[in-house]
Structure formats: C-alpha cells, structure tokens
Amino acid sequence: MTQTSRPPLELKQLTYEVDDSIATITLNRPDKLNAFTDRMVFDTLAALDEADADDDVRAVIITGAGRAFCAGADLSTDGTDTFTKTSGSDIDPDSERAKYRNRDGGGIVSLRLFQSLKPIIGAVNGVAVGVGSTMLLPMDIRLASTNARFGFVFSQRGIVPEAASSWFLPRVVGISQALEWCYTGEVFEAEEALAGGLVKSLHEPDDLLPAAREIATRIAERTSSVSVAMARQQLWRMLGASHPMEAHRIESAAVPQLGANADVAEGIASFFEKRPPNFTLGPSNDMPDVYPWFDEPDFEPYE
C-alpha cells in the first residue's frame, strides 16, 4: 500500500497515539472533566482524518484522560448563553471551515464518526453526559468502566437531544429505552447502560483499556482493512435503507470487485495453508469501485 507523508497533527485538547496499528484518541482536558469545546470538535475531526488516511491504523479507540470521559458541553465560558449560539458561529464565511458555520458541534463530530473507514471502539472511563453520551452512539463497540455514568440530560437543561442522537440513539438501544432516557434526563449508572444496550461490557477501571485493545487487536491482526471499512459503511448506512434490495444491489457489485483483489487471494490461501493472513491493501487507496455508492447530503440550515 502506498501512502503520502502527512504533516504532524497540531492538537490542543486531545492526544493521538498509534501503537501496534491501533490509534488511541484521548479527550485531554482532565481538569475540566474533558468538557467539550469548539476546539475539541476540530481536534477530533483532525484526528479522525489522520486515522482514515493512515493504512497502518486498523482500529481506533476513543477514551478520556483523568476521571471523566466527557462531562458534556463546557458551560464555564458562556454559562446560560452556552446554547444560544451554534458551534462555529464565529468561523469566517470565506475560510476553509465555512461549511461548519452555525452547526451543532456534537453533530459535526457524530457525522464524522459515522463516515469513518476505521472501526471505532469507545472506552468510557468515567462520567459521560450530554455530548459525552451522544458522541458514543456512532462508535461501533462501546465498553465502560464500572465508574462510568451516563446521561442524556437535555430535558433537564431545557434543550433538545443533539449530536444527531435522535437518529442514532433509537437505532442503538431501541425507541422505548431512548425515549425514557431522554424524557427523564437522569444520569444513570454503568449497570443501566449495560442493561439498556448502550455498552457491550463493564470492566474494572484498570482493565478497561486492555479490554478495548484486545478487541482492536483481534481486528488489526486477522482482517482485511478494506473488507472492514466496507462492512462498516454497509451496516451503518443500510440502517436508513428502505428495502433490503438496496443492500443486495451494493453487495452484488462489491463482492466481485473485491473478489479480484490481492486480499481475497491472500485470505483464501491463508485459510487453506492454516496460517495467519498477511493482508496488504488499505482503504485509503484500495476501496472497490462501488464505494461510495451514496451521496453525502450537504448541511442546509432549517428555515
């Protein structure tokens, strides 16, 4: 696989590290319980872009520094005016970031997570409320510390669910559970998150990241990254399909297109030779011609 060199990331409110083909993105404002800011929005976009462009990265873990995952929007700067403006309202309309003007910051992050070509594992190390909970929803696998707490607290702040959570949450946990959590706005314990299907499993604090890395390692060592990237896009995007024929149409094109590539030859050879596969293709350059089969809708402000 051929990759171009990339300038180093300049991140202020999160860290990005790659080890053994696993990228770890850490929300890094521990003194503020990793409360979410506009800067964190754009740091997250940059980190996800970096992961997608690097074919050596096979999986991504997102976690928080210190004792919190993310305590929601940072209320310390604007106080009661926090929600009177949208994220990016101060962006120059002529800048390269102009497409993010006057948009919900959590939604910008959730939509970018949705578009990711790499599988994303959320490792919820502590409190995750507001956007701290909603940003988890587009992640593929969510694990939690026994110290974690969650809350879709919008009704207790007088606002509405954000970060595209009105689309994601019912699909992740079902409509009845989603409505109960949004109606009450209550903060709930990790055990309730597990019972409600928000997280896959609970772990003692010191065991959380090792458990996330164990899953990421199984992906990184045994699978074709192109196959995983296609599966991620197929499964997430077919959640909104009107008929299974839409899935059949894409699969009927993707199977023969991928079937002719080197990863499939290697996958079959390794199966017969009873050895681990050595996949060499990467999603930055080697996605099948059928991808993308969809058009990303532009943001249109509600009038």
N, C-alpha and C positions, 0 to 999 in steps of 0.2 A: 504494500500500500504506500502511496506517495502522499506526503503532507508538506505543506509550505510552513516556513517558520513564522511564528506569531510573536508580536511584542509582548513583554511581560504584563500581566494584569496589574492594574492600579486600583486596589480595593481598599476602602477605608473602614467599612463596617461589617465585613465578613472576611473569612480566610478561605483559601482554596489550596488544597494539597492533593497530590496524586501519589499513591503508593500501591505497587502491585496491581496496576491497571484499574484501581478504584479511586475515584475522585471524592474527596470529602469537602463539602461546603459547610462552614460553621458560621452561624449568625454570631457576631462578635461585638456585642455591647453589653457585657455581663453586668456592668454597674447599673445599667438601665433595664435589666431583665430582658435584654435583646428586643426592646420595644421598637416597633417598625417605623422607619422614616423613609422619605423620598430617596435619600442617598442609598438606603438599603435596597430599594426597588432596583435601582440601576446597577448596583453592585451584583445583585442576583442575576440580572439579565446578562451581565458580562461574564459571570462565572458559568452560566449555562451555555452561553455561546462558545466559551473555551472548551467545555466538555464535549459539546457536539462536534467541534472542529478537530478534536484530537482522537484519532482512531485507536490510540493506545489506551484510552479510557473506555472501559467496558461497562461500568456501572457507577452510579452517583449515590452518595449518602449525604443527606442534609440533616444537620443537628444544630444544637445551640451551645454556646460557651457558658460556663458557670451553672447556676442552679435553675435556669429557665430555658425553655425552648424559645418562646416569644410571647411576651405579655400583652400583645395587641398593639394598636397604634400608639405612638408616642404622644401622650397628652401634655407633656411638660412644657412644650414650646407655645402652643396656641390655646391650650385649655379648652374653654367652652366653644372656641372657634375652630377646633380641630376639624370638624366635619362640615364647615361652611364652605370649604373650597375643595376642589378635587386635586389629586396628585398631579404635579406637573403644570399647575396653572401659571407658574412663573416662567415656563420654558419659552424661549424666543421662538416665535412662529416661523422664523426663517432658518432655524437650526436643524441639524440632522435628527434631533429628538422631537421635532414638531409633531410627529404622529402620536406622541404620548401626552399632548396637551389636554388638560381638562378631562382626564380619565381617572377612574378609581385605581389607585396604586396596587392594591391587592389583586385586582382583576388583571392588571398588566402582568404581574408575576404568575398568576394562575394560568393565564393563557400561554405564557412562555413555557411553563412546566408541561402543559398539555402538548405542546409542539415538540418536546424533547425527543431526540433519537436514541437516547440512552435510558435504560431503566433507572428509576429513582426510588430510593429507599429512605423513608423518613424515620429518624431515630429520635423520638420525642423524650428528651432528658428531664423535662420539668414542666412548669406551667405553660400551657398553650391555649390562649384565649383570644377571641376576636379573630384578627387576621392570623394569629398564631395557630388557630384551629383550621381556618378556611384554606390557608395555603397548603395544608397537608393533603387536601382532597384530591388534587391531580397527581399526587405521588402514587406509585404503583403498589408499594408494600409499606405499611406503617407499623413500626414497633414502638413500644413505650416503656419507659422506666416505671417502676411501682410508685415513684414520686411524682409522676406526671398528673396534671389536672387539665381539663378541657372546658371550653365554654363558648357557645355561640351566643354571645351576650348582648346582641344588638337591641333586642326589645327592652333591655334594662338601660340602654343608653339613648333610646328614642330614635334609633336609626334603623336601617334595613340590612339584611344579610348582604355581604359584599364579596369581592374576590370571585365572582361568578359562582358562588356557593349555592345559589338557588338552582343552578343546573347540576353541579357536582354532588351536593350532599344527598339528595334523594337517590341518586344512582349508586352511591357508595353504601348507604345504610338503610335505604327504603324510605318511602314518603312519610309513614307514620312516625318513625323514630326521628326523622329530620324535623318534622313539624313540632314534636314535643320539645326537642332541644331548642328550637328557635322561638317557640311560644314562651317558654319559661325563662329563657336567657340565663339559666342557672349554670354555675360552674360545677362540674362533676368529676368524680374520681376515675382513676385509670381502669378500675374494675368495670365501671359502667361503660366506658369506651370500648372495652373488650367485648362485653356482652352485647353491645349495640352494633358491633361490626366495624367500628371506626378504626380499630387497630387489630393487628393479627395476633400479637402475643405481648405479654408483660415480662419484664426482666428486672432483676436487681440492678441498681444504678451502675455498678462496675461491670455488669455483664451486657449492658445494652449495646454499646458499640461493637464488641466482639460478635454479638449475635447478628447485628446488621452486616458486618464484614463477612461473616460466614455465608450469608445468603448472596452477597455481592460476589464473593469468591467463586461460588458454585456457578454463577452466571459467567464470570470472567474466564474461567478455566475450561468450560465444557461446551460453550455455544458459539455459533457464528454471530458476530455482532450485526451483520446485515439482516440475518434472519430475526434477531431480537428486535432490531429497530423497526422492521416491517410489522412484526407481531404487535408491538406497542401501538403503532399507528392504526393498524387494522382494528384492534379490540376497542381502543378508546373511541375512535371515530365512528365505528359501527353502532355505538350506543345511541346515536342520533339517527340511524338509518330507519327508513320507513318500512323496509321489507328485506328479508334475508337474501333476496335476489341481488341487492346491492353488494353484499359480501361475496356472493358467488361470482359476480362479474369481475371483481378485483382479483379474487383468488385464481380464477381461470386464466387471467393474464400473468399473475405473479409467479405461479408455480412453474410454468415452462421457461419463463425468463430467468428465474433463479436456477432452474434445473440445469442450465447450460454453463453455470459458473464454477470457478475452482473450489469454492467452499463446499458445494454439493458433492463434487468428486472426492474431496478430502473426507467429508462426513461419511460417505459410503465406504471408502477404503478403510478408514479407521474402525468402522463397525466390523467389517469382515476380518481385519487384522487384529482385532481386540486390543486396541491401543488408544490413548487419548488423542483427540483430533488436534490438528495444527491449522486452524483457520487463518487465512491471510487477508481477506477482503475487509474493507471498512466502510461505514455508512457515509463518510464524507465524500466518497467518490464512486462507490460501487452499488448504490441502490438500483433496483430494477427500473426499467423504463416506465413502468406503470405508475411509479411514485414520482411526484404526488398526483393522486387521482382526484384531488379536491382543490377547491379554491379557498384560500383564507379570506374570510369576509373582512372588509375594512370597517374600522370603527366609525359609526355615524351617530353624532350626538342626538339624544332624544329631544325633539322639539315640542 
